[in-house]
């Protein structure tokens, strides 16, 4: 007898009815673009939303809205593309790729690179790296506590 399909707690719908990437991996390439926008936990959505609210406005101001949107979608899709392979290496064998961790990490990384470049141009000045470090650590550790 087959195991029951997991249910998304937020909507109460089966995973197969959402554009998440669930094992076995399908050939639907659009799932890699859509998976970063599907969330199975409200807390996960909150953490990703806070990171996006903190770092995306600065990116949009520096890069413009179209370049920022392309950057974020590309980071999310690359994160979704890498997740099944990482789960095969380190995981329990069941892959569910949903959530925008790659999206948020891409935003933090791009913001960090742009801000560091601006700090070099401005000369020595006051800049607090602690919030950026805390945000990056929370995003990196989020998949470990996501159960």
DRENTIKOL-82975 format. One line per 4 residues: number of its first residue (from 1); their letters; for each residue x negated, y negated, z of N, C-alpha, C. Coordinates in nm, 3 decimals. Each point is the difference from the previous one (the first is absolute). Example, Ala and Ser with C-alpha at 12.3 -4.5 7.8 and 13.67 -1.06 7.14 Angstrom:
REM residues 2
1	AS	-1.319:0.569:0.780:0.089:-0.119:0.000:-0.090:-0.120:0.000 ~ 0.035:-0.105:-0.072:-0.082:-0.119:0.006:0.077:-0.109:0.073
This chain:
REM residues 147
1	XXXX	-0.085:0.116:0.000:0.085:-0.116:0.000:-0.090:-0.123:0.000 ~ 0.034:-0.098:-0.083:-0.080:-0.121:-0.013:0.023:-0.091:0.120 ~ -0.105:-0.073:0.035:0.009:-0.095:0.111:0.091:-0.116:-0.041 ~ 0.075:-0.056:0.096:0.087:-0.113:-0.036:-0.083:-0.122:-0.038
5	XXXX	0.052:-0.078:-0.092:-0.069:-0.120:-0.046:0.005:-0.105:0.110 ~ -0.113:-0.064:0.032:0.000:-0.104:0.102:0.094:-0.115:-0.036 ~ 0.054:-0.061:0.103:0.094:-0.111:-0.016:-0.071:-0.130:0.039 ~ 0.020:-0.106:-0.076:-0.054:-0.131:0.036:0.084:-0.056:0.113
9	XXXX	-0.060:-0.027:0.119:0.078:-0.044:0.114:0.071:-0.134:-0.020 ~ -0.058:-0.092:-0.075:0.060:-0.132:-0.015:0.131:0.009:-0.076 ~ 0.001:0.072:-0.111:0.119:0.005:-0.084:0.082:0.127:0.019 ~ -0.061:0.104:0.058:0.070:0.127:0.015:0.010:0.078:-0.130
13	XXXX	-0.074:-0.040:-0.102:0.005:0.067:-0.129:-0.118:0.095:-0.015 ~ 0.017:0.108:-0.077:-0.114:0.089:-0.024:-0.111:-0.071:-0.076 ~ -0.121:0.043:0.023:-0.117:-0.061:-0.064:0.008:0.008:-0.151 ~ 0.056:0.109:-0.051:0.005:0.017:-0.145:0.089:-0.103:-0.067
17	XXXX	0.088:-0.067:0.075:0.085:-0.102:-0.061:-0.067:-0.137:0.001 ~ -0.117:-0.011:0.057:-0.076:-0.124:0.004:-0.126:0.015:-0.083 ~ -0.058:-0.112:-0.044:-0.121:0.011:-0.083:-0.129:0.019:0.079 ~ 0.005:0.076:0.107:-0.122:0.036:0.072:-0.064:0.118:-0.073
21	XXXX	-0.122:0.028:0.030:-0.070:0.113:-0.061:0.001:0.112:0.103 ~ 0.073:0.105:-0.028:0.011:0.111:0.094:-0.054:0.126:-0.067 ~ -0.054:0.089:0.082:-0.055:0.125:-0.051:0.114:0.086:-0.054 ~ -0.016:0.070:-0.106:-0.115:-0.001:-0.090:-0.002:-0.128:-0.083
25	XXXX	-0.119:-0.045:-0.034:-0.018:-0.124:-0.074:0.061:0.015:-0.139 ~ 0.079:-0.099:-0.039:0.065:0.004:-0.131:-0.083:-0.079:-0.101 ~ 0.045:0.005:-0.124:-0.067:-0.074:-0.106:0.059:-0.139:-0.021 ~ 0.090:-0.042:0.087:0.063:-0.132:-0.014:-0.099:-0.107:0.045
29	XXXX	-0.067:-0.061:-0.096:-0.104:-0.097:0.033:0.058:-0.128:0.062 ~ 0.126:-0.028:-0.026:0.060:-0.120:0.059:0.012:0.012:0.151 ~ -0.005:0.121:0.053:0.004:0.019:0.146:-0.121:-0.063:0.066 ~ -0.114:0.000:-0.068:-0.120:-0.060:0.057:0.015:-0.152:0.013
33	XXXX	0.078:-0.061:-0.089:0.026:-0.143:0.010:0.108:-0.031:0.104 ~ 0.094:0.092:0.018:0.113:-0.026:0.089:-0.023:0.046:0.144 ~ -0.086:0.100:0.021:-0.020:0.057:0.134:-0.044:-0.102:0.104 ~ -0.082:-0.100:-0.032:-0.038:-0.096:0.103:0.117:-0.085:0.052
37	XXXX	0.113:0.004:-0.067:0.115:-0.079:0.042:0.107:0.084:0.068 ~ -0.028:0.127:0.027:0.092:0.090:0.068:-0.055:0.028:0.139 ~ 0.083:-0.016:0.102:-0.046:0.019:0.138:0.090:0.101:0.069 ~ -0.063:0.089:0.078:0.076:0.099:0.074:0.009:-0.032:0.148
41	XXXX	-0.068:-0.107:0.044:0.005:-0.040:0.140:0.007:-0.152:0.009 ~ 0.083:-0.049:0.089:0.018:-0.143:0.015:-0.125:-0.067:0.058 ~ -0.070:0.066:0.092:-0.122:-0.055:0.057:-0.109:-0.017:-0.103 ~ -0.012:0.097:-0.091:-0.098:-0.006:-0.108:0.030:-0.119:-0.090
45	XXXX	0.129:-0.019:-0.032:0.041:-0.113:-0.081:-0.032:-0.132:0.070 ~ 0.019:-0.006:0.130:-0.028:-0.121:0.076:-0.149:-0.035:-0.004 ~ -0.086:0.097:0.021:-0.145:-0.025:0.000:-0.047:-0.046:-0.137 ~ 0.046:0.066:-0.105:-0.038:-0.039:-0.136:0.055:-0.138:-0.032
49	XXXX	0.124:-0.027:0.041:0.060:-0.131:-0.024:-0.075:-0.112:0.069 ~ -0.045:0.025:0.123:-0.078:-0.102:0.072:-0.134:-0.026:-0.069 ~ -0.066:0.104:-0.045:-0.127:-0.019:-0.071:0.022:-0.078:-0.129 ~ 0.108:0.031:-0.070:0.030:-0.071:-0.124:0.032:-0.147:0.029
53	XXXX	0.075:-0.025:0.106:0.035:-0.138:0.036:-0.123:-0.081:0.039 ~ -0.100:0.064:0.058:-0.120:-0.070:0.042:-0.097:-0.028:-0.115 ~ -0.015:0.095:-0.092:-0.108:-0.011:-0.098:0.045:-0.034:-0.141 ~ 0.120:0.033:-0.040:0.043:-0.024:-0.138:0.017:-0.149:-0.033
57	XXXX	0.053:-0.083:0.090:0.010:-0.143:-0.036:-0.135:-0.063:-0.034 ~ -0.104:0.037:0.072:-0.133:-0.052:-0.032:-0.050:0.048:-0.136 ~ 0.030:0.125:-0.032:-0.039:0.052:-0.132:0.078:-0.070:-0.110 ~ 0.128:-0.019:0.023:0.083:-0.063:-0.102:-0.043:-0.145:-0.024
61	XXXX	-0.042:-0.067:0.106:-0.048:-0.136:-0.013:-0.129:-0.007:-0.081 ~ -0.087:0.098:0.018:-0.129:-0.001:-0.069:0.006:0.058:-0.141 ~ 0.080:0.107:-0.018:0.002:0.071:-0.127:0.119:-0.032:-0.089 ~ 0.108:-0.043:0.059:0.125:-0.020:-0.074:0.092:0.120:0.020
65	XXXX	0.129:-0.019:-0.026:0.097:0.107:0.029:-0.013:0.123:-0.090 ~ -0.030:-0.018:-0.127:-0.005:0.115:-0.091:-0.123:0.086:0.029 ~ -0.115:-0.063:0.016:-0.122:0.076:0.030:0.012:0.070:0.135 ~ 0.063:-0.066:0.098:0.018:0.062:0.132:0.092:0.120:-0.010
69	XXXX	0.110:-0.013:-0.074:0.093:0.112:-0.016:-0.067:0.118:-0.070 ~ -0.078:-0.027:-0.105:-0.071:0.108:-0.069:-0.102:0.067:0.091 ~ -0.071:-0.080:0.078:-0.099:0.055:0.094:0.067:0.091:0.102 ~ 0.112:-0.045:0.057:0.067:0.079:0.103:0.061:0.129:-0.056
73	XXXX	0.062:-0.008:-0.117:0.057:0.121:-0.061:-0.112:0.098:-0.035 ~ -0.112:-0.051:-0.051:-0.113:0.088:-0.034:-0.056:0.066:0.126 ~ -0.015:-0.076:0.108:-0.052:0.059:0.126:0.096:0.105:0.055 ~ 0.129:-0.028:-0.005:0.099:0.097:0.048:0.001:0.127:-0.084
77	XXXX	-0.009:-0.016:-0.133:0.001:0.116:-0.089:-0.127:0.083:0.018 ~ -0.114:-0.065:0.017:-0.125:0.074:0.023:0.003:0.074:0.134 ~ 0.060:-0.063:0.101:0.016:0.068:0.128:0.091:0.122:-0.012 ~ 0.108:-0.014:-0.075:0.091:0.113:-0.021:-0.065:0.110:-0.083
81	XXXX	-0.087:-0.039:-0.092:-0.071:0.098:-0.083:-0.103:0.077:0.082 ~ -0.064:-0.067:0.095:-0.104:0.066:0.080:0.058:0.084:0.114 ~ 0.119:-0.033:0.047:0.055:0.066:0.118:0.017:0.152:-0.014 ~ 0.055:0.053:-0.109:0.013:0.146:-0.008:-0.135:0.073:0.004
85	XXXX	-0.102:-0.059:-0.064:-0.131:0.064:0.002:-0.061:-0.004:0.140 ~ 0.018:-0.110:0.070:-0.049:-0.009:0.138:0.075:0.095:0.091 ~ 0.129:0.017:-0.024:0.077:0.094:0.081:-0.044:0.143:-0.025 ~ -0.037:0.031:-0.123:-0.052:0.134:-0.029:-0.129:0.027:0.076
89	XXXX	-0.084:-0.104:0.013:-0.127:0.016:0.070:0.017:0.007:0.152 ~ 0.083:-0.089:0.056:0.006:-0.015:0.145:0.135:0.034:0.060 ~ 0.103:0.017:-0.080:0.136:0.009:0.052:0.048:0.140:0.029 ~ 0.131:0.006:0.023:0.064:0.125:0.037:0.061:0.072:-0.119
93	XXXX	-0.014:-0.054:-0.119:0.051:0.068:-0.118:0.129:-0.059:-0.052 ~ 0.076:-0.073:0.080:0.120:-0.064:-0.050:-0.029:-0.146:-0.027 ~ 0.022:-0.043:-0.120:-0.030:-0.137:-0.039:0.128:-0.079:-0.013 ~ 0.007:-0.111:0.070:0.104:-0.099:-0.019:-0.069:-0.135:-0.010
97	XXXX	0.001:-0.056:-0.118:-0.063:-0.129:-0.020:0.111:-0.103:-0.006 ~ 0.008:-0.080:0.104:0.098:-0.109:0.006:-0.057:-0.106:0.092 ~ 0.018:-0.123:-0.035:-0.048:-0.109:0.083:-0.111:-0.076:-0.067 ~ -0.016:-0.123:0.040:-0.092:-0.090:-0.067:-0.131:-0.023:0.071
101	XXXX	-0.058:0.104:0.058:-0.128:-0.017:0.069:-0.109:-0.044:-0.098 ~ -0.005:0.060:-0.118:-0.097:-0.041:-0.100:0.023:-0.143:-0.046 ~ 0.126:-0.038:-0.011:0.036:-0.136:-0.035:-0.053:-0.098:0.103 ~ 0.025:0.027:0.127:-0.042:-0.090:0.108:-0.152:-0.003:0.014
105	XXXX	-0.064:0.116:-0.011:-0.147:0.002:0.008:-0.063:-0.075:-0.116 ~ 0.059:0.009:-0.118:-0.048:-0.077:-0.114:0.014:-0.150:0.023 ~ 0.112:-0.041:0.062:0.020:-0.142:0.032:-0.102:-0.049:0.101 ~ -0.026:0.080:0.103:-0.099:-0.039:0.101:-0.139:-0.008:-0.062
109	XXXX	-0.035:0.099:-0.080:-0.132:0.001:-0.063:-0.021:-0.117:-0.095 ~ 0.101:-0.027:-0.083:-0.012:-0.113:-0.093:-0.005:-0.132:0.074 ~ 0.081:-0.015:0.104:-0.002:-0.122:0.079:-0.136:-0.019:0.066 ~ -0.055:0.109:0.053:-0.131:-0.006:0.066:-0.109:-0.045:-0.097
113	XXXX	-0.002:0.057:-0.118:-0.102:-0.034:-0.099:0.012:-0.147:-0.042 ~ 0.122:-0.043:-0.027:0.020:-0.139:-0.041:-0.034:-0.097:0.112 ~ 0.040:0.032:0.122:-0.027:-0.089:0.113:-0.149:-0.005:0.032 ~ -0.067:0.113:-0.010:-0.145:0.002:0.025:-0.074:-0.084:-0.102
117	XXXX	0.044:0.006:-0.125:-0.061:-0.081:-0.105:0.023:-0.149:0.027 ~ 0.119:-0.035:0.043:0.029:-0.140:0.033:-0.082:-0.046:0.120 ~ -0.021:0.086:0.098:-0.077:-0.036:0.118:-0.146:-0.028:-0.037 ~ -0.054:0.074:-0.097:-0.137:-0.025:-0.045:-0.011:-0.134:-0.071
121	XXXX	0.104:-0.038:-0.075:-0.002:-0.128:-0.070:0.017:-0.117:0.096 ~ 0.081:0.018:0.104:0.026:-0.107:0.095:-0.114:-0.021:0.098 ~ -0.086:0.096:0.012:-0.108:-0.007:0.097:0.044:0.062:0.132 ~ -0.088:-0.006:0.099:0.034:0.063:0.128:0.119:-0.072:0.065
125	XXXX	0.091:0.075:0.045:0.119:-0.057:0.061:0.067:0.101:0.090 ~ 0.103:-0.045:0.063:0.074:0.086:0.091:0.097:0.087:-0.080 ~ -0.013:0.128:0.016:0.097:0.092:-0.057:0.009:0.120:0.091 ~ 0.120:0.035:0.036:0.022:0.109:0.094:0.023:0.131:-0.075
129	XXXX	-0.098:0.089:0.004:0.009:0.128:-0.070:0.075:0.106:0.080 ~ 0.028:-0.028:0.127:0.065:0.101:0.084:0.139:0.038:-0.052 ~ 0.088:-0.095:-0.036:0.132:0.042:-0.052:-0.009:0.082:-0.127 ~ -0.094:-0.034:-0.089:-0.015:0.076:-0.124:-0.048:0.141:0.031
133	XXXX	-0.094:0.013:0.092:-0.051:0.131:0.038:0.108:0.085:0.065 ~ 0.079:-0.061:0.088:0.109:0.073:0.066:0.103:0.046:-0.103 ~ 0.037:-0.087:-0.092:0.098:0.037:-0.103:-0.053:0.114:-0.086 ~ -0.125:-0.008:-0.041:-0.058:0.107:-0.082:-0.007:0.131:0.076
137	XXXX	-0.037:-0.004:0.128:-0.007:0.123:0.081:0.138:0.062:0.018 ~ 0.101:-0.083:0.025:0.136:0.052:0.016:0.045:0.067:-0.129 ~ -0.025:-0.062:-0.114:0.040:0.059:-0.128:-0.077:0.128:-0.030 ~ -0.127:0.004:0.035:-0.079:0.121:-0.025:0.043:0.115:0.091
141	XXXX	0.039:-0.030:0.123:0.040:0.104:0.094:0.147:0.037:-0.007 ~ 0.079:-0.078:-0.072:0.144:0.025:-0.009:0.034:0.141:-0.051 ~ -0.066:0.052:-0.104:0.035:0.136:-0.043:-0.030:0.108:0.105 ~ -0.092:-0.028:0.092:-0.032:0.100:0.103:0.108:0.010:0.106
145	XXX	0.070:-0.108:0.026:0.105:0.003:0.103:0.139:0.010:-0.060 ~ 0.011:0.001:-0.131:0.129:0.011:-0.068:0.048:0.143:0.002 ~ 0.088:0.031:0.091:0.055:0.136:0.011:0.150:-0.004:0.003
